[in-house]
Amino acid sequence: MADLGKTLMRLPREYAKGDVIEVKTMVFHPNHNGRREDPETGKFIAEWYIRSINVFYGDEKVLAVQTSSALSQNPYFAFRLKAARSAPLRVEWEDSKGERYTHTADVKV
Amino acid sequence: MQDSPTKPSAQAQPGTVGRRGFLIWAFSLVLLPLRRREALAAVELAKEPPPEHSLEERLNPILQGRTPKRERVTLELPEIAEDGRVVPVRIAVDSPMTEQDYVKRVYLLVDRNPDPGILTLESSPALGAEWNLKIRMRESSNVRAIAEMSDGFLYSGEVAILVNRGGCD
């Protein structure tokens, strides 16, 4: 998978201090749930999936998600943040192999 | 006029692939399965799929004997999910999201998935109470979102979703 681990993050173009903004994020990842059979061998494609998403706003951890393998391929996740202050917003994805994928965008108010 | 020697000509007859062309084509057939095996070598295989879990196994630890009130939680999925591999989910909770009163935790479950527990989310007053994601559903199923507020009370929203093509294989 050529783009494996590439992360995307989108904030609204304009917002003011105190607005609740939608933050959309995505990571390119096969998110194998381990149940897909390979017809040639009769075996299963081993599970390999995003198991946690953590969001940090400045120093504060504002969201912690634990996910099973049931997120779709190239997991998409959107949340709402109160744009209370200017600070970096960091999204960390971790998969079942312990690999981490991170994306940071600046919230500017 | 002399005939050409009995040795076969290097040039193919017009309109045919000729012997060389045939040999190249036959050779490529041998190579094809090898290429596929190379592609698969990049993917790990397992003998068995992961174990399945029951709804009770996932639900009981969440409820701990409590019964959520069926209000304040909006759970939206398409009534008919065309492709169970990518089912959009919207979870919204009616909450002021202040330090005194906010959504502390959200659980998402799909009753009939091989593992009904989809996610557990720890929230904070820094957020708005709405989340969107895309999930896999194996088959038509009840889907439920349970929100635990900062005061410990549980609220839930449930929808029954039809799935056209299963998404868990």
Interface residues (C-beta under 8 A of the other chain):
Chain A: V20 E22 K24 N33 G34 R35 R36 E37 D38 E40 T41 K43 F44 I45 A46 E47 W48 Y57 E60 K61 V62 L63 A64 V65 Q66 T67 S68 S69 A70 L71 S72 Q73 P75 Y76 F77 A78 F79 R80 L81 K82 A84
Chain B: R36 L40 V43 E44 L45 A46 K47 E48 P49 P50 R85 V86 V87 M97 V110 N113 P114 D115 G117 I118 L119 T120 L121 E122 S123 S124 A126 L127 G128 A129 E130 W131 N132 L133 K134 I135 R136 M137 G167 C168 D169
